[in-house]
Amino acid sequence: MSDRGLLASPVARLLKLGGLVGRVGASFAARELAGLGGPAAEREARRRETLARNAARIVETLGELKGAAMKVGQMLSLHEGLLPPEVSNALRTLQRKAPPIPFEVVGYELDTALPGWRDRFAELEPTAFAAASIGQVHRGRLRDGRRVAVKVQYPLIDQVLEADLDNLKLLLETLFALLSSADFEPIWQEVRDRLREEVDYRREAATLRRMAELHAPCREIVVPRLVDEESARNVLTTELEEGLSPEEACGEGVDRALRDRWGLALFDFTMRGLFTHRLLHADPNLANFSFRADGRVVVFDFGCVKEVPPSIAAGYAEIARLGVAGEAGEIAEVLRRLGVAKGDGRALPVQVLEPYVALVGEMFRAAPPYRFGEDEDVYRRLAELGAQSMGEASDLTIPRDIVFIDRTIGGLFGNLVRLRAEGPWRERLLAAAATAPPLLRG
């Protein structure tokens, strides 16, 4: 395939990723040797410089490879607490559009997956209007007049994914070890499973139908209708639903009250997924949404959806109620029972949680309603707290079931900041938490 396409050879990808792992590992080893015996401040400065330099290497390589390599970078870029800030900030650049593969390759894939599709389509635009790590999307029109969006996987992407996994694990394990002595395996298992699900468009089609049914009573959320007869294992066709892009919605001149409605729709959508339906749209990249002038939000891309176990939903509901009440000590115990604890099984120290609870209390205060994005001091203090508590969190165990939940909540807050949205967050949070299963004691 041309350099505009996907590097599909497993051997070539192995060499590319393996070489990256080797360069990153050697870089950190050299940093450790250089830092032996030096002052603590100098060692920390060298550590941050090494992280920033290697993050740039990682982003360049993952972006070139697309596929699972690029997708795992996109996944982790939205999980603020999983990797050092120097890495997660660099990984965020992977959220930008990937260069599309040529339309002749798309046509070949459609010929194989949907024989006779040319007779059923009145038109299909040759230029992709969205291109990402696993596939790209083309607008089209069926013979019956329906306007559609056709998502086509890159060729051999399932094989490419499997070829990448071992090297990706080694790379991420290397980075994770810089922050934590905890077991990386549960986190990797969750990331790996979500990756494998994303290349299964049959599974995504079933999830899309289920999500459409669950959110049908919610006027403010639009889920595109599946066109089942024009979908296959590697092709997903939906009726075309459009709106303002994130850049347009967050731009200057957009009515503040309208942005508030969009923000509240996103908040309620996430809270219903976590507490009520326990089926969470777990890819909160703002590019997966578009925004309409009537206040509705269109939701795209149902490849990364997390089934939330009842016990986890119950635990998060209890944390929400305790957080609003400022009960840091009880939150520590709930977290411990969920599996978030020190390496020896003890709960997180209350003094670590108290400052976070106080800040979250500001965001979920009863009145006046909090407007995201206007209180820069809150985000500065959150960053400072993260740096201060790094030592206490170095051996923190992270159960696999919360990895994508935390990523989604963090992404939601980031989206609300971009929209600069204000709303009755406290009221909506508590109402949604009340729909979760009961928390079992003992």
N, C-alpha and C positions, 0 to 999 in steps of 0.2 A: 504494500500500500504506500501511497505517497507520503511525504512528510507532513501533509495536512491531515492525514488520517491517523489511524491507531497503530502503534508499534505492537504487533500482534504475536510475534515469535516469542514463545516462552523462554527460549535461551537468551534472546536479546534483552528481554525484560529482566531476566535473572541477573544478567551481567550489569544492567543499568542500576537496578535496585541494590544488588550485592556490592557494587562499587560505591554507591552512596553510603551504605551501612559501614563499609570499611573506612571511607574518608571521615565520616562522623565519629566513629569509634576512635580512630587515630588522633583526631583533633582533640577529643576529650582526654585521651590518655596523655597527650603532650601538655595539655593544660594542667592536669594533675601533677605531672612531674615538675613543671615550672613553678607550681604553687607551693611545693613542699617547703615548710618552714617560714613562709612569708607572712606578713601581717594579715589579719582577718579581712580588713577593708580592701587590701590589694587582691586577695584571693577571690572575694565576692565580685570585684570589678572584672577580673579575668573570666570568672564564670559567666557573667552576663555578656561579655564580649564574645565568648566562645558560643554561647547559645544563639546570639543574634546572627553570627556568621554561619553557623550550621543550619539555622532556620531558613536562611536565604538559599542555601544549597538544596535543602529538602523541597522547598516550594518550587524551585526551578525544575528539579527532576520529576516530581509528582505531576506538575502541570504538563510536562512533555509527554508523560506516559498515559495520561487520562485514565480511563478504566477504574479498577479498584484502587489503584494507587492514588489517583486524584480524588476519588470519592472519600477515601478514608481521611485524607487531609481536610476535605470540606466538612466531614462529620465532626472531626475533632476541633476545628476552628470555632465551632459554636459551643464547645464545652469549655468555658472559661477556666474552670478549676482543675482540669485534668492534666494540663501541660503548663510549663512555665510561660509567663506572659510574652517573653521574647519569641517563643515558638508559636503560640496561638495567634499573636498579632500578625506574624508573617503568613501563617496558614490562611488567614482571612482573605488574602488576595486570591486564593483558589476559588472563591465564590464568584469571581468574574466569569463571563461566558468563555467557554472553550471554543477554539476554532472548529468549525463544522467539517465533517467529511464530505467529499464530493457527492453531488446528487446522483451520479451514475451508480455509485455504490449503494445509495439508498434505494434506487430503483431495483437493483439486483436483489436486495434483501426483501423488498416487497413482492417481487415476482415469486420468490421461494416461499414466503410465509403466507401470501394471500393470492393464490393463482387467479388470474382473470381480473385483478383489481382495476386495471386500466379501463375495463368496460363498465365498471360500477362508479368510477370517479369521473365527474365532469372536468375537474381540474385538481392539480396538486402543485403548490408553489415550489419551484426548485430551490429557492433560498430558504434555509432554516431560519425561523424567527426565534428559536431558542436552541442552544447547544451546550451540553454539559459533559459530565464525566462518563456516563454510561450510554447515552443516546442523545438524539436531537429531535426537534419537533418541527413539522411543516404544516402550514394551513392548507386546507383543501375544501372542495365542495363535492358532495355526492350527486348522483344523477337525480335523486329525489328532491334536491334543493337544499338539503341540510349542509350547513357550514361545519367543518370538523377540524380537529387538531389531531395529527397523526404523529405519534412518538415511535421512533424506530431505533432499536438498539444498534450499537456499533457491531460490526462483524466479529464473531468469535469472542464476545465479551465474557461469556461464562468461562471459557478456557483461560482467558487472560486473567480473570479474577483468581482462579485457583493457582495460577502460576505466580501471582503476586503475594499470596497470603503469608507464606513462611518468611519472606524477606521483609514484608511490612511489619510482621510481628517482631522480628529482631530489631528493626529500626525504632519502633515505638517503645519497645522494652528498654532500649538504651536510653531514650529520652526520659521515660518514666522513672528510671532508676536515679536520675539526677535529683528528683524531688522526693522520692518515697522509697522506703524499704518494704512496703506492703507488697502483697502478691498481685502481680499484674495479670495473671491468667484469667480470673473472672471478668475483668474489663475487656480483655482481648476476645474472650468467647462471645461476649455480647456484641462487640463491634463486628466480629467475623460473621455472626448469624444474621445481623441486619444487612450486611453487605450481600450475603448470598440471597437473601430475600429480594433485594432490589433488582436483581437481574431476572426474576421470575415474574413476567408481566401477567401470566395467568393468575398468580396470587394477587398481584396488584389490582387486577380487574375485579376479583372477588371482594377485595377490601374496599375498592371504590364503591361498589354496589352497596356494601354494608354501611359505609360511612354516609352515603347519600340517604339511605333509609333512616339512620339514626338522627341525622341533622335536618331531615325534611321539615319538622315542625318549627325550625328556627329560621325565620324569614331573612335574618341578616347574613346568613351563610349560604353561599351557592356552591354546590358540588356538581361539576360537569357530568352530564349523562353519558354512560358508556355506550358505544356503538359496538355491540358484541360481535356482530357478523363481520366486522372489519378489524378484528383484533386476533392476535395469535400469541404464541409463546414469546416472540420478540418484537411484536407490534401492538401498540395500544392506541385505539382510536376513540375519541370522545367528541361529543358535540362541542363546538367552539363557544367558549364563554370569555368575554373580554371585559376590560375595565382599564383604569389608569394604572400605569406601571408604578412600582415603589418610588422611583425617582420623581415622577409627576405628583404622586400623592403626598410626598414629603417635601415638595418644593415650595418656594415662596408663592404667596398669593392664594393658597388653598385655605378655605374657610376653616377656622380653628374648631368650630362646632362639628364640622364634618369629619375632621381628623379625630376628634373625640369619639364619634360614633364608630369609626373604623377601629380605633384602639379598643373600645369596649367589646366590639364584635370579636376581635382576635382574643381578648382576655377570656370572654365567656366560652369561646370555641375550645380553648386549651383546657379550661377548668372542667368543662363537660367531659372532655376526653379523658382527663385524669380521674375524676371522681365519679361521674354519673355513668358514662358508657364504659369506662376503663379500656378505651381503645384510643390511643393518643397519637395524633399526627405529630411525628417526632423529627420532622425536618423543618425547623422554623425559619430557615433562610427567607428573608422578605421577598425574594424573587419568586417564591412559591405562592404568592398571593397577588391579586389585582383588586382594584378599588373602584367602586361605582358611586356616581353622584347622588344616589338615593341612600347612601350609607351602608350598602351591602358589600361584602367581601367575598371574592371568588377564591376558592382553595384549589391548588393544583398539586400534583405529584404525591401519590399515596403509596410509593414504594417503601418508604421508611415509616412504618406504623408500629407502635409498641403496645402489645397486650399487657395491661397493668394487672398484676395479681391482686385479688381482693385485699390481702393483708397489707400490701404496699399502699394501695389507695387509702385504706383505713389509717395507716400510719401518717401519711402526708396530710390527711384531714385533721388528725389530732395535732400535728405540728402547726398547721394553719391556725387552729383555734388557740393553741398555747402561744404562738408567736404574736398574735393580735393582743393577747392578754399580758405579754411580756414575761412569760414563765420559762426562762432559759434553763433552769435546772430540770424541769420536767421534760423539756425538749431533748436534753442530753440523754435521758433515759429512753425516750421513744426511739431516738436514733440508734441507741445501742441495741434495742430489740429488733430494729430493722436490719441490723448488721453493720451499721456505721459506728465503728468503735476503734479504740487504740489496739495495737497489735496484741496486747495481752488480754483483750476482752473488756477492758474498763471503758466506761463512758467517757466522752470528751469532757475535759474540764469545763465547769460552768463559766469560769472567767474568760475562756476562749469564745463561748457562744454569746455571752451577754452583750458585747458591743454590736454584734450582728443583729441580734434581736431588737436592740434599740433603734438601729438604722431601718430595719424592715418595718418597725412600728411607725416610723415617720411616713413611709410610703403608704401604709394601710391605716392611717389615722382616720378617725370618724369625721373630722372637719378641721379646716377647710379641705376639700378634696385635693389629693396630691396630683401635680402635673409632672409627668416624666420629662426629663431632659432639661428642666429649668433650674434644678438644684444641683449644680456641678459639684458642690461640696460633698454631697452624699456619695457620689461615685469615687471622688478622691479618697474619702475615708474608707470606703470598701476596699479600694486597692491597697491602702496602707495597712488595713487589718489583715488582708491576705498575706502581705509580706511579714507582718509581725507574728502571725500564727503559723508560719511555715514549719517551724521546729516542732510544734505540737502535732501538726498534721503529717509529719514525715512517715509515721508508721500507721497511718489511718487505713483501715480496711474499707473497701468500697464494694458493696454487693452489686453483681452484674445488673440486677433489675432496676437499679436507680440511675445507671449511667445515662441512658437516653431521656429519662424523666428530667434529671437535672439539666441536661443539655437543652431540652425543650423549654423549660422555665427560664433559663438564662437567655435563650434566644428570644423568647416572648418579651422579656423586659427590655432587651436591646431594641426590638421592633417598636415598643411603646416609646422608647427614648427618641427614635428616629421620627416617629409621628408627633412627638411632643404632646401626648394625649393626656387628658384629665378625665377622671371618672370616679364613680362610687366603688373603688376597688375593694374596700373592706367589706361592704355589704355584699358584693357579688362573690367574693372569696368565701365568706362564711355560708352563704346560701348554697354554693356549689359543694363545699365540704360537707354540708348536712346530708347530701345525697350519697355519700360514700358508705360502704359497708361498715358495720360497727367494729371498733377496735377490740380484739380479744385480749383480755388481761391474763397475766400469769406468765 
